Each structure stands twice: as C-alpha cells, then as structure tokens.
Amino acid sequence: MRGFFPLIVAGAGVLVVGCTSPVQTSNGYTVTSAAPPQELAQAKGCKFVVSEISDLRRDPSVIGMLGPRVIRGPDDPSQWIHNVLEGLRSYGFDVSFRSAEISHVLTASVAIENVWVSSMATAKTGNVTLLVRYARDEIPFKEVHYRGAESEVNWFNSSDEIQGMIDEALAQILEAMSHDLGDLCSEAPS
C-alpha cells in the first residue's frame, strides 16, 4: 500500500503540469453548418470579394485564460479569418479574396475586433467579434459588428474543446453574414 501513494502523487503532478500548459488555437476552421436548400438557391451567383482582412486587437497572440492555462490565438490571424470566410461557400456564396475586378461586385473589408476565451467555475465562454464594412464600386454603404458567443461546460480545458467553442462562435457570425449578404446581393444594381 505504501508504494501506491507515491504513484498517485506522481500521477497528480503530471496532471497539474499538463493542465497549465498553454493551448494554441488553429488557423483552420471547421464548417459546422450550412444554409437550407432554399437559401442556397437565393445565394447562387452572388459574388462577394473580401478586399482586406485586418486585426484591430492590441495583442493577437493571447486570446484568454482558462484557469491557469493561457490560450494563444492562431499564429496567422489573417489566414485564420480567410479560412473562416471561405465557409460562406457552404451557404452558396461565390467568395473570392483581393480580386482585381471589383466593379459592380459586393466587397467587404473584415477586421478582427475581439477574440476572447474565459472561464468561471465549471463553465467556459468564447467570444469573437468581427467588423465588416460592405462596399460596392469602392463606395462604402454598410458597417456591421458581427458577434458570436458560445458557452459550455468546462470539462477538460482541452485544445479540441476550445477550438470547437471558437468555431461555434464563428459559425454564428457566418450565419448572420449569410443573411445580410443574401439581402445585399438581391439589392445589387443591374
């Protein structure tokens, strides 16, 4: 029985070390939803050019803390948002990036305003806010702050849990953008 106690302490020490190591989020994005078929039909032929992606945060390297664990943001925030915005294709939009031909096409500059992960007791939350400025023929006409937020039980502080929570918040943003884009494309001048 004596030999058993140090084994438990050693195991607990490993567990504590593992729980305090930083978590690095990914530049990837997993599409978690798509538009219903009737909305896909409405989006067909809607061209949308992302003319710029920027990051307005003071320190994009850290996006929060879960207990003692530092949560690090994606190493390339612009590529990360590029990958996220490609998810609009699952809604039927023809998305391109920095196209040379932007006349009579809906364009947008997208800025990361906030990405934050935090915990309280047994729950964790993730928030993402993007500022999107829509333009046509390089004339701005609409500015929208899109926010996605996800709260979940904090089981293990694992990388997969944290990434999934951020992806769910981003899916909410894409859903809201898809509704606006559908309206904006239908208002396009002929």
N, C-alpha and C positions, 0 to 999 in steps of 0.2 A: 504494500500500500504506500510506503514511503516513496518509492520510485515513481509512483503515479502522479503525485503532487507537482514535482518539478516539470513534468511533461505538460501538465495543464498550464502552468505559468509560462513556460516557453511558448506554447501554442497561443496563449493570450497575447504575449509580446509580439509575436508575428502578426496577429490580427490587428493590434493597435498600430503598428508600423504601416501595414497595408492600408488602413483606413485614413491615414493622414497624408498619404502621397497625393500630389496634385493630379487632377483629371484634365486631360487635353481633349477638347471637343474637335470635331472633324470639319473639314472643308466640304464634306459631302452632305447631301440632303436626300432623304428617302421620301418620295411622294406618298402621302398617307391617304389621299382621297382624290376624287376626280368629279367632274361635273356630270349631272344626269344627262341622258341622251338628248333631251330637248334643248338643254343649254349648250351642248356641244354643237348642235346644228346651228344655233344662233351665232356662235363664235367663229364658225367656218369662214375663212377668208379675211378675218380681222388681223391685219398686220400691226405689230407692236414692236417698236425699236427702243431698246434700252440704250440711251445715248451716253449715260455716265453712271458709275457706281462710286460712291464716296463713303467715308466713315467719319462721322462727326464726334465720336467719343474721344475723350482725353486719353484713355488708356485701353486700347482694344485687347491687350494681352490677358487681362484678368476680367472675367465676367461674373465673379461672385465667390461665395464661400458656402459650403455645406458642412456645418460643424467645423472641424479643424481643417477640412480639405479645401485647398484653393482650386477653383475651376478656371481653367485657362480657355480663352477664346480660340477660334480657328486661327491657324497661323497665317492664312491669307484671306482676310475678311472680304475683299472684293470678289475673289474667286468663289468664296462661300455663297455670297448673295447672288452671283451669276448662276451658280448651280441651283439655288432655290428658285430663282425666277424662271429657269427652264421648266420648272414644274407647272407653269401656266400652259404649257403644251398639252398637259393632260386634261385641261379644260377646253381645248380646241383652238387656242390662240397661236398664231404664227409669230413666235417671238424670235427676234434677232438682236444682236448686240453691236453697237457702234457702226451701223451701216452707213455707207457713203451716200446712199439715196434716201433722204428723209423728207422730201417734199410730199405733201398730201398724206403723210403717214403719221399715225399717232406715235409720239415719242414720250419718253419719261426719263428723268434723272432720278436716281434712287439713292438715298443716304441712310446709313445705319445711324439711328439716333440713340438706341439703347438696347443692350442685351444684358440681362441680369438673372442670376440664379441665386436663390437663398433658401434657408430652411428655418423652421421654427418647430420645436418639439419633434413630432413624428411626421411632419409634412414638409414638402419642398415645393417651390414655385419657380417657374421660368417665365420671363417676360422678354418680348422682342418688340421694338418699335422701329418702323421704317417711315421715312418722309419721302413721298413720291410727288414729283412735280410733273404734271402732264403738259404737253405742248403739241401743237400742230403747225407745220410750216415754221418751226422755231419760235412760235409765239405762245408763251405760257398762258394757260387758261384755267388750270385747276391744281390745287395743292391739297394733299391728303396725308394725315398721320395715321398709319395703319398700326394696330397693336394686336398682338396675340399673346395670350397668357394661359399657362397650364399649371394646375396644382395637383399633386399626387401624394400618396403615402410615401414616406421616405424609407424604403426597405433596406437598401444596402449602400447608397451613395455610389453605385456603380457607374462606369462610363456609359454603358448602354442605356441605363435609366435616364441619365442626364441628357444624353444626345436625343433620346426619344421624346423627352419632355420639350426640348427646344424645337425639335421637328414638328411636334403637335402645335406649338405656338405659331410656327411659321406656316403651317397648313391653314390656320385660321386667317392669317394675313393673305395668303393666296386666294382663299375663298372670297374674302371681301374685295380683293383686287379684281377677281374674275367678274364679279357683279358690276363693278364700276367700269371695267373695260368693255363689257357687253354693251352697256349704255353709251359709252363714249364712241365705240365703233359704229353703233347704229346712228349716231348723230353726225357721222363723218360727212363732209361736203362731197357732192358728186361732181 
